[in-house]
Amino acid sequence: MKRMKRRKQLLAAKRNRYGYLFVAPFLIGFALFTLLPILQSILFSLSDLKLTFTGYELSFAGLKSYQRALLVDADVRRLIVNALVQTFTQLPVILAFSFFAALLLKNPFPGRGLARSIFFLPVIMVSGVIASIDNSNLTLATMMNRNTADLVNGVATSFSANKLILSLFSDAIPAFVLDFLGKAVDGIYDIIMASGLQIIIFIGGLNTISPSVFEASSIEGATAWESFWKITFPMMGPYLLLNTVYTIIDSFLNVKNPLILTIQNYLMSFSEFSFGSAVSWIYFGIILLVVGVTLAIISKRVFYYE
């Protein structure tokens, strides 16, 4: 008995060593390249930065930059609220679209590999050089003259899906629901671009469900609709939680997020470097809070199949 217990302890210690070995590159890289900039950013946010001929000088200012961001600067507060609203407005649409697409792409059909590749393209397109090219298109209106820009905006507004949906279903569906659906349709490009990785995760989750479970439910007389709500959807809980957290973080850190662009502008302006650092840490704290609350709420309702 003692020998068996000793062997289990040795096996556990061996597994722990392998675990430490696998995470060692991350820990070393974090200590060498990430930890120091984080500490410097905290120091900058608590100081006033002044440029000199030899570099810069810091003078301790306490929480002055944080007080300015939270109590004085109305633009920062507005951008934070807009980021929260945009994230939680797009979150259900992205999750619903990616889950529906995963259901379609899970089953074999001619050209399934090509279809999966097309849906994965947004993951590639939102990274690297292509993302910078796409982001540069945001300044297209500023490069056109004012009359042309007004014409383009007027045409886009006149053909807005939001107005079309409101005009067709205004008598049958509440206005706030129609407004939500209209904005979702208007932003379908951004939704598709943000759904690539979630689709892949959902497909992987759907493939883990044993076909025998559906066969047993079919024998018991369950319909496809009942099987979806009683089997598929509950067993996708862990993947839904993962995609929810990923989508929230991805939306908050999107390069098109006006608050991210504002923080970048502050950091590029050395006179506002300390203030930009403070705003970034406030935003980081909000992201941690939102992710923590989301995990606490959804984790209690997640079904883990063993």
C-alpha positions in Angstrom: 0.0 0.0 0.0 2.8 2.4 0.9 4.6 1.4 -2.3 1.5 2.3 -4.4 1.1 5.6 -2.6 4.8 6.4 -3.1 4.5 5.6 -6.8 1.5 7.9 -7.2 3.5 10.7 -5.4 6.4 10.2 -7.8 4.1 10.2 -10.8 2.4 13.4 -9.6 5.8 15.1 -9.0 7.0 14.0 -12.5 3.9 15.5 -14.1 4.4 18.7 -12.2 8.0 19.0 -13.4 6.8 18.6 -17.0 4.1 21.2 -16.4 6.7 23.7 -15.1 8.9 22.9 -18.1 6.1 23.7 -20.6 5.2 27.0 -18.9 8.8 28.0 -18.4 9.2 29.7 -21.8 6.1 31.9 -21.1 7.3 32.8 -17.6 10.8 33.6 -18.8 9.4 35.7 -21.7 7.0 37.5 -19.4 9.7 38.3 -16.8 12.1 39.6 -19.5 9.8 41.5 -21.9 6.5 42.1 -20.2 6.9 42.6 -16.5 9.2 45.6 -16.7 6.9 47.6 -19.1 4.0 46.8 -16.9 5.8 48.2 -13.8 7.0 51.2 -15.8 3.4 51.9 -17.0 2.1 51.9 -13.4 4.9 54.2 -12.4 4.1 56.6 -15.3 0.4 56.6 -14.4 1.4 57.8 -10.9 3.8 60.5 -12.0 4.2 63.6 -14.1 6.5 63.1 -17.1 8.7 65.9 -18.3 10.9 65.6 -21.4 14.6 66.6 -21.0 17.6 66.7 -23.2 18.8 63.4 -21.7 15.5 61.7 -21.8 12.7 62.3 -19.3 12.1 63.1 -15.6 9.4 61.8 -13.4 7.8 63.6 -10.4 5.4 61.7 -8.2 1.8 63.0 -8.7 -0.2 60.3 -6.9 -3.7 59.6 -8.3 -4.0 62.9 -10.1 -4.2 61.3 -13.6 -6.8 58.8 -12.3 -8.9 61.5 -10.8 -8.8 63.5 -14.0 -9.9 60.5 -16.0 -12.8 59.5 -13.7 -14.0 62.9 -12.4 -12.9 65.6 -14.8 -12.5 64.4 -18.4 -16.0 63.7 -19.7 -14.7 62.4 -23.0 -12.9 59.5 -21.4 -16.0 58.5 -19.4 -18.1 58.7 -22.5 -15.8 56.5 -24.5 -15.7 54.0 -21.6 -19.5 53.8 -21.6 -19.7 53.6 -25.4 -17.1 50.7 -25.3 -19.3 48.8 -22.7 -22.5 49.4 -24.7 -20.9 48.4 -28.0 -19.4 45.2 -26.4 -22.6 44.0 -24.8 -24.7 44.9 -27.9 -22.5 42.9 -30.3 -21.9 40.0 -27.9 -25.2 38.2 -28.3 -25.2 38.7 -32.1 -21.6 37.4 -32.5 -22.3 34.3 -30.3 -25.6 33.6 -32.1 -24.1 34.0 -35.5 -21.0 31.9 -34.8 -23.1 29.1 -33.1 -25.5 29.0 -36.1 -22.6 28.9 -38.5 -20.9 26.1 -36.5 -24.1 24.1 -36.7 -24.2 24.4 -40.4 -20.5 23.7 -40.9 -20.4 20.7 -38.6 -22.3 18.3 -40.9 -20.6 17.0 -44.0 -21.6 18.5 -47.3 -19.8 19.1 -50.7 -17.4 22.0 -50.3 -17.4 22.0 -46.5 -13.6 22.4 -46.3 -13.9 25.5 -48.6 -16.8 26.9 -46.5 -14.8 26.5 -43.3 -11.8 28.2 -44.8 -14.0 31.2 -45.9 -15.4 31.5 -42.4 -11.8 31.3 -40.9 -10.5 34.1 -43.2 -11.6 36.9 -40.8 -9.2 35.5 -38.2 -6.4 36.1 -40.7 -7.8 39.3 -42.0 -8.0 41.0 -38.6 -4.3 40.3 -37.9 -1.1 41.8 -39.2 -0.8 43.9 -42.3 -4.3 43.2 -43.5 -5.7 44.7 -40.3 -3.7 47.8 -40.7 -4.9 48.2 -44.3 -8.5 47.7 -43.2 -8.0 50.1 -40.3 -6.6 52.7 -42.7 -9.9 52.7 -44.5 -11.5 54.4 -41.5 -9.8 57.6 -42.7 -11.2 57.4 -46.2 -13.9 60.0 -45.5 -11.4 62.4 -44.2 -9.4 62.2 -47.5 -12.5 63.0 -49.6 -13.9 66.5 -49.9 -16.8 67.4 -47.6 -19.4 67.3 -50.4 -18.5 63.8 -51.5 -18.3 62.6 -47.9 -21.8 64.0 -47.2 -23.1 62.3 -50.3 -21.8 58.9 -49.3 -23.0 59.2 -45.8 -26.5 60.3 -47.0 -26.8 57.3 -49.4 -25.6 54.9 -46.7 -28.1 56.3 -44.3 -31.0 56.2 -46.7 -30.4 52.5 -47.4 -29.8 51.6 -43.7 -31.2 48.3 -42.6 -32.2 49.9 -39.4 -34.7 52.2 -41.1 -36.0 49.4 -43.3 -36.7 47.1 -40.4 -38.3 49.8 -38.4 -40.6 50.7 -41.3 -41.7 47.1 -42.0 -42.3 45.8 -38.4 -42.9 48.9 -36.3 -46.5 47.8 -35.5 -45.7 44.2 -34.5 -42.4 44.3 -32.6 -41.2 46.8 -29.9 -39.0 49.6 -31.2 -36.0 48.8 -29.0 -35.9 45.2 -30.4 -36.2 46.5 -34.0 -33.5 49.0 -33.3 -31.2 46.3 -32.0 -31.8 44.1 -35.0 -31.3 46.9 -37.4 -28.0 47.9 -35.9 -26.9 44.2 -36.0 -27.7 44.0 -39.7 -26.0 47.3 -40.4 -22.9 46.0 -38.7 -22.9 42.5 -40.2 -19.4 43.1 -41.7 -17.9 43.7 -38.2 -19.9 40.8 -36.8 -18.6 38.3 -39.4 -15.0 39.6 -39.0 -15.3 39.0 -35.2 -16.8 35.5 -35.4 -14.1 33.4 -37.1 -12.4 31.9 -34.0 -15.7 31.4 -32.2 -17.0 29.3 -35.1 -14.0 27.1 -34.9 -14.4 26.6 -31.1 -18.1 25.8 -31.5 -17.4 23.3 -34.2 -14.8 21.6 -32.0 -17.3 21.5 -29.2 -20.1 20.1 -31.4 -17.7 17.3 -32.5 -17.1 16.2 -28.9 -20.8 15.2 -28.5 -21.1 11.5 -29.1 -23.6 10.6 -31.9 -24.9 7.8 -29.6 -26.5 10.4 -27.4 -28.6 11.7 -30.3 -29.4 8.1 -31.3 -30.7 7.3 -27.9 -32.8 10.4 -27.7 -34.2 9.7 -31.2 -35.2 6.2 -30.0 -36.9 7.7 -27.0 -39.0 9.8 -29.4 -37.2 13.2 -29.0 -37.6 15.6 -32.0 -34.6 17.5 -33.5 -35.8 20.6 -31.7 -36.0 18.9 -28.4 -32.5 17.3 -28.9 -31.1 20.7 -29.6 -32.4 22.3 -26.4 -32.0 19.2 -24.2 -28.6 17.9 -25.5 -26.7 20.1 -27.9 -27.2 23.5 -26.2 -26.5 22.4 -22.6 -23.4 20.4 -23.6 -22.0 23.4 -25.4 -22.0 25.4 -22.1 -18.2 25.3 -21.6 -17.5 26.4 -25.2 -20.2 29.1 -24.9 -18.4 30.4 -21.7 -15.0 30.4 -23.5 -16.4 32.2 -26.5 -18.2 34.7 -24.3 -15.0 35.7 -22.5 -13.0 35.8 -25.7 -15.6 37.9 -27.5 -15.7 40.4 -24.6 -11.9 40.8 -24.5 -11.7 40.9 -28.3 -14.3 43.7 -28.5 -12.7 45.7 -25.7 -9.3 45.5 -27.4 -10.4 46.0 -30.9 -8.2 48.4 -32.8 -11.3 50.2 -34.1 -12.5 50.9 -30.6 -12.4 54.7 -30.2 -11.1 54.4 -26.6 -8.2 52.3 -27.8 -7.4 54.9 -30.4 -7.7 57.7 -27.8 -5.3 55.9 -25.5 -2.8 55.4 -28.3 -3.0 59.1 -29.1 -2.4 60.0 -25.5 0.6 57.7 -25.4 2.0 59.1 -28.6 1.8 62.5 -27.1 4.5 62.6 -24.5 2.9 65.6 -22.7 -0.1 63.3 -22.0 1.8 60.1 -21.5 1.0 59.8 -17.8 -2.6 60.5 -18.4 -2.8 57.9 -21.2 -1.2 55.3 -18.9 -3.7 56.0 -16.2 -6.6 55.7 -18.7 -5.2 52.4 -19.9 -5.0 51.0 -16.4 -8.6 52.1 -15.6 -9.7 50.4 -18.8 -7.8 47.3 -17.8 -9.5 47.2 -14.5 -12.9 47.6 -16.1 -12.1 44.7 -18.4 -11.1 42.5 -15.5 -14.2 43.4 -13.6 -16.5 42.6 -16.6 -14.8 39.3 -17.3 -14.9 38.4 -13.6 -18.6 39.1 -13.3 -19.3 37.2 -16.6 -17.4 34.2 -15.4 -19.1 34.3 -12.0 -22.6 34.4 -13.6 -22.2 32.0 -16.5 -20.0 29.4 -14.7 -22.8 28.6 -12.3 -25.0 27.6 -15.2 -22.5 25.7 -17.3 -23.0 21.9 -17.7 -19.8 19.9 -17.8 -20.3 16.5 -19.4 -18.1 13.6 -18.1 
